């Protein structure tokens, strides 16, 4: 399904890296959820998991935030399709547990954006899925 042309390249990158991932890294649940439409779909393709709608997303992020002492996403490489409101980003996720253990993941996310918010998110992870 194609959407109406979305925001320009800079705005799509800002949504993905500065608004969304910055909110996740700060464990700011309200700001994280504000990046999604109420009926958004979030799939971790490599783990065959699916979360649909803000109540499921809220529970997923609450659990994710509680599991890790710190969360950091960095080293983004973004590809943007302005005409169709899509963006993809390859990045490193560094998760530090409450015991000091560190998990590093090399991930790629694919987003479909509608009206400045995520409608669909597809995640590919290099390791075990922490978003359950």
TORKOL-4160 file (C-alpha; in steps of 0.2 Angstrom, whole numbers, padded with zeros to 4 digits, m for minus):
132
<pt num="1" X="0000" Y="0000" Z="0000"/>
<pt num="2" X="0007" Y="0017" Z="m0005"/>
<pt num="3" X="0004" Y="0032" Z="0006"/>
<pt num="4" X="0003" Y="0051" Z="0001"/>
<pt num="5" X="0020" Y="0059" Z="m0001"/>
<pt num="6" X="0027" Y="0061" Z="0016"/>
<pt num="7" X="0038" Y="0073" Z="0025"/>
<pt num="8" X="0055" Y="0077" Z="0017"/>
<pt num="9" X="0071" Y="0067" Z="0019"/>
<pt num="10" X="0077" Y="0077" Z="0034"/>
<pt num="11" X="0060" Y="0076" Z="0043"/>
<pt num="12" X="0060" Y="0057" Z="0041"/>
<pt num="13" X="0077" Y="0055" Z="0047"/>
<pt num="14" X="0073" Y="0066" Z="0062"/>
<pt num="15" X="0058" Y="0056" Z="0066"/>
<pt num="16" X="0068" Y="0039" Z="0066"/>
<pt num="17" X="0084" Y="0044" Z="0074"/>
<pt num="18" X="0081" Y="0060" Z="0084"/>
<pt num="19" X="0063" Y="0058" Z="0090"/>
<pt num="20" X="0060" Y="0039" Z="0091"/>
<pt num="21" X="0077" Y="0032" Z="0095"/>
<pt num="22" X="0082" Y="0047" Z="0107"/>
<pt num="23" X="0065" Y="0043" Z="0116"/>
<pt num="24" X="0069" Y="0025" Z="0117"/>
<pt num="25" X="0087" Y="0028" Z="0123"/>
<pt num="26" X="0080" Y="0040" Z="0136"/>
<pt num="27" X="0066" Y="0027" Z="0141"/>
<pt num="28" X="0053" Y="0040" Z="0138"/>
<pt num="29" X="0038" Y="0030" Z="0136"/>
<pt num="30" X="0026" Y="0044" Z="0131"/>
<pt num="31" X="0038" Y="0052" Z="0118"/>
<pt num="32" X="0041" Y="0034" Z="0111"/>
<pt num="33" X="0023" Y="0030" Z="0109"/>
<pt num="34" X="0020" Y="0048" Z="0102"/>
<pt num="35" X="0030" Y="0042" Z="0086"/>
<pt num="36" X="0016" Y="0029" Z="0082"/>
<pt num="37" X="m0001" Y="0029" Z="0075"/>
<pt num="38" X="m0014" Y="0021" Z="0087"/>
<pt num="39" X="m0016" Y="0006" Z="0076"/>
<pt num="40" X="0003" Y="0004" Z="0071"/>
<pt num="41" X="0010" Y="m0013" Z="0068"/>
<pt num="42" X="0028" Y="m0017" Z="0074"/>
<pt num="43" X="0036" Y="m0033" Z="0068"/>
<pt num="44" X="0052" Y="m0041" Z="0073"/>
<pt num="45" X="0054" Y="m0051" Z="0057"/>
<pt num="46" X="0069" Y="m0061" Z="0063"/>
<pt num="47" X="0060" Y="m0067" Z="0079"/>
<pt num="48" X="0042" Y="m0069" Z="0071"/>
<pt num="49" X="0035" Y="m0057" Z="0084"/>
<pt num="50" X="0021" Y="m0045" Z="0080"/>
<pt num="51" X="0014" Y="m0031" Z="0091"/>
<pt num="52" X="m0002" Y="m0022" Z="0085"/>
<pt num="53" X="m0009" Y="m0005" Z="0092"/>
<pt num="54" X="m0003" Y="0006" Z="0105"/>
<pt num="55" X="m0008" Y="m0005" Z="0120"/>
<pt num="56" X="0003" Y="m0019" Z="0114"/>
<pt num="57" X="0017" Y="m0007" Z="0110"/>
<pt num="58" X="0016" Y="0001" Z="0127"/>
<pt num="59" X="0017" Y="m0016" Z="0135"/>
<pt num="60" X="0032" Y="m0021" Z="0124"/>
<pt num="61" X="0041" Y="m0004" Z="0128"/>
<pt num="62" X="0038" Y="m0005" Z="0146"/>
<pt num="63" X="0045" Y="m0022" Z="0147"/>
<pt num="64" X="0060" Y="m0017" Z="0136"/>
<pt num="65" X="0064" Y="m0002" Z="0147"/>
<pt num="66" X="0063" Y="m0012" Z="0163"/>
<pt num="67" X="0074" Y="m0025" Z="0157"/>
<pt num="68" X="0089" Y="m0014" Z="0153"/>
<pt num="69" X="0099" Y="m0002" Z="0163"/>
<pt num="70" X="0104" Y="0008" Z="0148"/>
<pt num="71" X="0099" Y="0008" Z="0130"/>
<pt num="72" X="0109" Y="0016" Z="0116"/>
<pt num="73" X="0106" Y="0016" Z="0097"/>
<pt num="74" X="0120" Y="0023" Z="0086"/>
<pt num="75" X="0130" Y="0024" Z="0070"/>
<pt num="76" X="0114" Y="0026" Z="0059"/>
<pt num="77" X="0115" Y="0024" Z="0040"/>
<pt num="78" X="0098" Y="0029" Z="0033"/>
<pt num="79" X="0090" Y="0027" Z="0016"/>
<pt num="80" X="0074" Y="0037" Z="0013"/>
<pt num="81" X="0060" Y="0036" Z="0000"/>
<pt num="82" X="0052" Y="0053" Z="0002"/>
<pt num="83" X="0039" Y="0049" Z="m0012"/>
<pt num="84" X="0031" Y="0035" Z="m0002"/>
<pt num="85" X="0035" Y="0040" Z="0016"/>
<pt num="86" X="0047" Y="0027" Z="0020"/>
<pt num="87" X="0064" Y="0026" Z="0029"/>
<pt num="88" X="0076" Y="0012" Z="0033"/>
<pt num="89" X="0090" Y="0013" Z="0045"/>
<pt num="90" X="0105" Y="0001" Z="0049"/>
<pt num="91" X="0112" Y="0004" Z="0066"/>
<pt num="92" X="0120" Y="m0003" Z="0082"/>
<pt num="93" X="0110" Y="m0006" Z="0097"/>
<pt num="94" X="0120" Y="m0007" Z="0114"/>
<pt num="95" X="0110" Y="m0014" Z="0128"/>
<pt num="96" X="0117" Y="m0014" Z="0146"/>
<pt num="97" X="0109" Y="m0025" Z="0159"/>
<pt num="98" X="0106" Y="m0021" Z="0177"/>
<pt num="99" X="0121" Y="m0034" Z="0181"/>
<pt num="100" X="0133" Y="m0024" Z="0169"/>
<pt num="101" X="0132" Y="m0036" Z="0155"/>
<pt num="102" X="0132" Y="m0029" Z="0137"/>
<pt num="103" X="0122" Y="m0035" Z="0122"/>
<pt num="104" X="0127" Y="m0028" Z="0105"/>
<pt num="105" X="0115" Y="m0030" Z="0090"/>
<pt num="106" X="0117" Y="m0024" Z="0072"/>
<pt num="107" X="0099" Y="m0021" Z="0067"/>
<pt num="108" X="0090" Y="m0014" Z="0052"/>
<pt num="109" X="0073" Y="m0006" Z="0054"/>
<pt num="110" X="0061" Y="m0002" Z="0040"/>
<pt num="111" X="0047" Y="0011" Z="0043"/>
<pt num="112" X="0031" Y="0016" Z="0034"/>
<pt num="113" X="0026" Y="0034" Z="0039"/>
<pt num="114" X="0009" Y="0041" Z="0037"/>
<pt num="115" X="0005" Y="0059" Z="0043"/>
<pt num="116" X="0022" Y="0061" Z="0052"/>
<pt num="117" X="0020" Y="0045" Z="0063"/>
<pt num="118" X="0025" Y="0027" Z="0061"/>
<pt num="119" X="0011" Y="0016" Z="0053"/>
<pt num="120" X="0022" Y="0000" Z="0051"/>
<pt num="121" X="0039" Y="m0005" Z="0058"/>
<pt num="122" X="0049" Y="m0020" Z="0052"/>
<pt num="123" X="0064" Y="m0025" Z="0062"/>
<pt num="124" X="0078" Y="m0037" Z="0058"/>
<pt num="125" X="0090" Y="m0041" Z="0072"/>
<pt num="126" X="0107" Y="m0049" Z="0072"/>
<pt num="127" X="0104" Y="m0058" Z="0089"/>
<pt num="128" X="0090" Y="m0063" Z="0101"/>
<pt num="129" X="0075" Y="m0052" Z="0101"/>
<pt num="130" X="0073" Y="m0041" Z="0117"/>
<pt num="131" X="0057" Y="m0033" Z="0111"/>
<pt num="132" X="0044" Y="m0047" Z="0117"/>
